[in-house]
Amino acid sequence: MVGVHCVAKAEHPGEQGHARDRRLAREGDQRQGMIGGAKAQYDCIKAFSETDFTEDLKAISQPVLMLHGDDDQIVPYRDAGPLSAKLLKDARLKIYPGYPHGMLTVHPDVLNKDILDFIRT
């Protein structure tokens, strides 16, 4: 499954930006919540919380870029990123210090560059 996000450029926050980042990410999540149907969102959360994707991850042979913020309050990176990366044959895991769950919404300039760099290699 491939997800594509269209985002507007956000300015890079300074030291006080983490609260702003979380607010912007939360607003993005709320927008997505208002767009999607309640049943579909429930099914998504149920699938992600109850499905063991171990064998699926082991079967992926293509290079995979995994991007994760270490301030993700929805999917704590220590419980997801490194463990998933170990199961993939060719994972490139990049952890972004202080970035929240909705990091693509808040830091598109940084993430888009990293994604393009990965595609070009």
C-alpha positions in Angstrom: 0.0 0.0 0.0 1.3 3.4 -0.9 0.1 6.6 0.7 0.6 10.0 -1.0 0.0 13.3 0.9 -0.2 16.7 -0.7 1.0 19.3 1.8 1.7 22.9 2.0 5.1 24.1 3.0 5.3 24.9 6.7 8.0 27.0 8.3 10.5 25.1 10.5 9.9 25.8 14.1 12.5 26.8 16.7 13.0 25.5 20.2 9.4 26.5 21.1 8.0 24.8 18.0 7.2 21.4 19.6 3.8 22.6 21.0 3.0 24.2 17.7 4.0 21.0 15.9 1.6 18.9 18.0 -1.2 21.5 17.6 -0.8 21.5 13.8 -0.6 17.7 13.7 -3.7 17.4 15.9 -5.6 19.8 13.6 -4.5 17.7 10.6 -5.8 14.6 12.3 -9.1 16.3 13.1 -9.5 17.4 9.5 -8.9 13.8 8.4 -11.4 12.6 11.0 -14.1 14.9 9.7 -13.5 13.8 6.1 -13.6 10.0 6.7 -16.6 7.9 7.8 -16.7 6.7 11.4 -17.0 3.0 10.4 -14.0 3.2 8.1 -11.9 4.9 10.8 -13.0 2.4 13.4 -12.1 -0.5 11.0 -8.7 1.1 10.3 -7.8 1.5 14.0 -9.1 -2.1 14.7 -6.9 -3.5 11.9 -3.8 -1.7 13.0 -4.2 -2.6 16.6 -5.3 -6.3 16.2 -3.5 -7.5 13.0 -0.1 -9.1 13.1 1.8 -7.8 10.0 5.0 -9.7 10.8 4.8 -12.1 7.8 3.7 -9.4 5.5 6.7 -7.3 6.4 9.1 -10.2 6.1 7.8 -10.8 2.5 8.6 -7.3 1.3 11.8 -7.4 -0.7 11.9 -3.9 -2.2 13.8 -1.1 -0.3 11.5 0.6 2.2 11.9 4.1 3.6 10.5 4.3 7.1 10.1 7.8 8.6 9.1 8.2 12.2 9.0 11.1 14.7 10.2 10.3 18.2 7.5 12.5 19.7 4.7 10.5 18.0 1.9 10.2 20.6 -0.2 7.9 18.4 2.3 5.3 17.4 5.3 5.4 19.7 8.4 4.9 17.5 10.1 2.6 19.9 7.2 0.2 19.7 6.9 0.4 15.9 9.7 1.8 13.8 12.8 -0.2 14.9 10.8 -3.4 15.3 9.2 -3.1 11.8 12.6 -2.2 10.2 14.1 -5.4 11.6 11.5 -7.5 9.8 12.0 -5.9 6.4 14.8 -7.1 4.1 15.9 -3.6 3.1 14.6 -1.0 5.5 16.0 2.5 5.9 14.6 3.8 9.1 15.0 7.5 9.8 13.9 8.9 13.2 13.1 12.6 13.4 13.8 14.1 16.9 10.8 16.0 18.3 8.5 15.3 15.3 4.9 14.3 16.0 2.6 11.8 14.5 1.4 14.2 11.8 5.0 15.2 10.9 4.3 15.3 7.2 1.7 18.0 7.8 4.1 20.1 10.0 7.5 19.4 8.3 6.9 18.8 4.6 10.0 20.6 3.6 12.2 18.2 5.5 10.3 15.0 4.8 9.7 15.7 1.1 13.4 16.2 0.6 14.2 12.9 2.4 11.5 11.0 0.4 12.9 12.4 -2.9 16.4 11.5 -1.9 15.3 7.9 -1.2 13.5 7.7 -4.6 16.5 9.0 -6.4 18.9 6.4 -4.9 
